[in-house]
Amino acid sequence: MITVNLPIYSAKTGNKKDKKAPTLATNLVLPSDIVAAEFFSRVHAHINIDPATAKLGWEELAEHCKDPYHRLETVQDLHNAFQMLLALQKSRCKRPVIMEVVNTEIQPDGTSTRQVEKDTEKAVMSTELRNVQAKLSCAIHPGHNRWCYVMPPDSKDPGKHVPLGIDVVTLRACKIHDGEVDKDCVTPPSILNLNELAQQGRAQQDPGSRGCAQAALPPIHVHVGGANRALHDTTDNVPRPTSFKHPREATSSSESSDEVDTLCVSDVLNTLHEKFPDLAYPQYASALRQKGIVDASSVLKFEKDYFKENVGMADGAIGKFIKTAAKWKAAVLWRQSTLEGRPDETKSSPE
């Protein structure tokens, strides 16, 4: 059984009740094998929101105010959520596991998320992130929160423009900060699976496929023509980035992930595999996915023993795995703090 905590929204506006008033919420206890359609129908009815305009997100109640909300819009999203919650139930002895579901279109104070996006235009961005945006902006595909990678000549789709999400752009900025890649963006982060990205881009451009939201922020374009060919800087040809996606917003109503606020566990495993090939980290991807651990922030919810006993991870591999996931989570939170104009926005990103 899964306990679901649902805040009450105003029927007129779809907003939470007055922030100054006591928080109103209701709890549902649902079977873990509930049909997705019934789950979403009951949630929409209980929290009094329009399914056509709402964008659901969720988090485990103990995580409150620490991580961005996980997207909860598709059958697969619900499956991943329940898998993670059931795994938490097995690993916890005392604290109850409660799933909080919210409408991510509305901020806690009742402000529209879209208005928050506009307000972030005035936020100060980090030097590394601004550099990545400028170097990778695409003049051919301008748009809100939009970047492109141009496939190199030796790829399956040479010259193809592949849309990039905020997770890849943030990772690029973090690697520049850590000195792992060049600041001129001549080569992309090595963990990128370019052929997979190309397939995603093809699916998004297919008019017969599911509708995809235009990525947010100006197009980022990496032109790689050869080993010694430098990236062309198209900064002067593209409007300056105007806004940043709020980290608690659900990414898209499409089942394809046009934007992701947190990095996938598979990316963590691939990065570690490059540094420690003898540990064969990719072998654990399937076991982690079966447990519902699909993004980097989810890793930190479990103790070391859990990965040994339930995932079969080697003792010497666990510490590096958790440390890398924590580093990437800190990078996402650091980006959130700089974009919201918090007092610590002048600090450097986490090491």
N, C-alpha and C positions, 0 to 999 in steps of 0.2 A: 504494500500500500504506500501511496505517496501523499504527504500532506502539502497542500497548495495554499499559500497565503495570498489573498487578493485584495488590493486597496479598492476603496469605493470611489467612483468618479461621479461628477455631477452629470445628470441626464441632459442638461441644457448645453453645457460647454464641453463635456468630455474631460474636464480637468479634475484633479484631486480636490477634495474639500479644502477650505481655507487652511493655509499652512499653519496659521496661529492656533487653529482649533485642534483638539485631540485627533490623532490619526485614526480614521475609520477603516476597518478591514474585516474580512470574513475568511474563514478557513474551510477548505474542502478536503475530504479524505477520499482519494480516488485509487482504483486498482491500477497497478503498473502496466497492465495489458489493455487499458482502455483504448477504444478506437479513437484515432486522431480527430475525426470530425466531431465526435461527441465531446471530446476534451475541449476543443476550441469553442464549440457552441455553448457549453456550460460556463466557460471562462468569460466569454463576451457578455453573456446574460447576467452573470453575477456582478461583474464590475461595471456594467451599464455603459458599454462603449459600442460604437458602430463598427462592425467587422470590415466594412468597406474602406474605412479611413484609418483604423487602428493599426499600429505595428507593435506586436508583442515582443517583450524581452523578459529574460528571467535571470535569477541568481539564487544561490543558496543563501538563506537568510543570515547565516553567520558571516558571510562575505560582505555584508551591507556596507556600501560607500567605499569599498576597496577596489573592486574591479569593474570594468565596463559590463553592461548587461549582455548576456548571450542572446543571440537572435532566436526567436521562437515563432516562426511563421510557416514552416513546412512540416510534413510528416517526418522527414529525416531529422529536423531540428528537435522535434519532440522525442524521437527515439534516442538521440544522443544525450538529451537532457536526462531522461529517465535512467539510462545506463549509468551516467555519472552519479546520479542521486542514489541509486541502488548500491553502487560501489561504496559511496560514502556511508550509507547505513551499515554496511558490513564492517567498515574500518573504525567507526565511532562506537564508543562504549556508553557514554553518558549523554552528550548533547544530542538533542533530536535533530533530524535532518528535515528542513522545511524549504520548499520551493516557493520563492516569491515571484509572482508574475505581474508585470506592469505594462502600461501603454507607453512605449518609448517616444511617441510623438509629443508627449507632454513632459515638461520638466517638473521637479518636485514643487516649485512655487507657482505652477500653473502656466508658465511661459511656454509658448510653442517652441519646439526644437528647431524649426526652421528659422525663427527669430534669433535663437542662440547662434545659429550658423552665421547669420548676418553680423551679429555683434562681434564674432571672432575675427572679422576682417581687420579690426584694429589691434588685434593681439600681436605680440612680438614673437617672431619665430626664431629658432636657433640658427646660428650661422651655417651649420652643416646642412640643415633642412632647406634653408633658402638656396644654398649652393646646388643641392640636388634638383630642386624645382627649376632653377634657372637652366642648368645644364641639360635636363631631360625634357624640357617643355617642347611640345609638338605644335608646329604651325599649321599642320594639315588637319588635326583633330582638336580644335580649341573647344573648351567646355569647362564646366564646374568640376573640380577635383578629377581632372583627366590627365593621364600620362600615357605615353606609348614607348614600347621597345621595338626597334627595328631589327628583325631577324638577320643575322650575318649571312654572307654568301654561302658558307658551307653547311647551312641548316637545311631542313626539309622544305621550309618556306622562305627562301631568301627575299629580303626586302619587305616582308610582311610587317605591318604595324600591329603590335600586340598591346592591348590596354593593360596598365599596371594599377594595382590597388594601393591603398595607403599603407598596408603592411609592408609591401616591398619597398616603397619609398622611404618609410621610416627605418627599415632595416639598412638600407643604403646609407642613410645619414649616420646611423649608429656605427656602422663599419668604418666610415670615414673618420668619425670621432676616435675610434679605437686604433686607427692607423692600419687597418687590414686591407683597405682598397684605396685606389688613388682618388684624390679630391676632384679631379677633372672628369670623373665618370667615363673614362675611356672603356673600361670593362665593367660588366655588371657583377653583383655579388655572385660568387661561384655556386651557391646553393640553388640558384634558379634552374628549374627544369624548363628550358626554352621551348622544347617541342610540345610539352604539356601546355605551356602558356599560349602557344600558337593555336592549339586545338580549342582552348577556351575562347580565344579571340574570334576564331572562325564561327563558333557556336553563337557568340553574341552578335555577329554581323549577319547571320542567316535570318532573313525575314520570316522564315517559317518556324523559327525556334521561339522559345518563350521570350517575352519582352524583357529587355535588360535596361536598367537605369543607366543613364549617362554617368560615367565616373565623375567624381567631384574634383575640382582644382585643375589648373591648366594642364594640357597634355604634356606628358613627359616623353621625350624622344631620345633613345640612344641609337645613334647610327654607327654600326660597327662594320666597316668595309674590309678590314683585314687586320693582321696582327699588329702592324705598325701605323695603322690609320687612326688619327685622333678623332674624338667625338666632335661633331659640329655644334657649336653653341648657337641656339636659335632664340636667345633671350630677347633680342631686339624686335623679333617678329611676332612675339606673343604677348598678350595682355598679362600683366603681373598677377600672380595668384591673389584671389580676392577673399577666399574663405576656407575654413577647415571644418571637416566633419566633426561634430561633437562626439566624443568617445562613447557616450551612452546611447547613441542612436542606432537602431537596427539598420543593417546595411542596405537591404533591398528586399522587395517582395518576391523577387525571382528566386528560384531554387538554386540558381548558380550564384556563387559568391562574387559579386562585382567588386565589393570592398569588404575587407575584413579588418576588424580593429585589433585582433590579436593574431599572432603567428601560429601556424599549425605545428602540431607535435612532429609531423613528418619533416618539417624544416629543421627543427631542433636536432632530430636524429641524423639528418643528412649532414648538417654542419659538424656534428661530433664525429661522424664517420670519416669526414675528410681529415680531421686531426688525429683520430685514433682508429684507423681501419681495422686493426686487429680485434677490436671489441665488437665489430659488426653490429652497430646500433640499429640499422634498418630492419633487422630481424624481429625487433620488438614492436614494429608499427601495427601489425595485425592484432596482437594481444592488447595493446593500448586502446585501439579503436573499439574492440569488443567490450572494453570496460567503460566506454564513453569518454575516454580521455583524448580529446581531439585537438585541443588548443594548448598553448604553452602555459597559460595561467592555471589551467586545471591540474597541472602536474603538482603545483605547490599545495594542493589540498590534501595530499596523502603523505604518510610517513615513509621512510626508506624501506622498512620491512614490507610494506604493501607491494612495492615494485618487485621485490625478491620473491615473495610468496605467490602473488597473483599474476605477475607478468613474466616471471622467470628471468629477470634481469640479473646479470652477474654482479657480485658484490663490488668489484672495482669499477663498474660502469655507472652505478646508481648515483654516486655523489656528483660526478661530472654532469650527468643528465639533469639533476635537480638544479645545480648551480647555473647551468646555461639557461634553463627555463626561467629561473628567477631574474637573471640578467635581462632577458627579453621582456619580461613583464614590467620590470623597473623602467625600461626604455619607453614602453607605452604610457606608463603613468607619468614619466617625466615629460613626454610630449603633451599630455593632457594638462599638466600644471603650467607649462609655458604658454599654451594657447589660451588658457583661461585667465592669464594675467595675474597669477598668484604671486605673492611676495618672493617666492624662491625661483622665479622665472629666469633670473640672471645666472643661476647656478649651472654648472656644466652637467651634462648627462651622466647617468650612472656608469661606473666603470664596469 
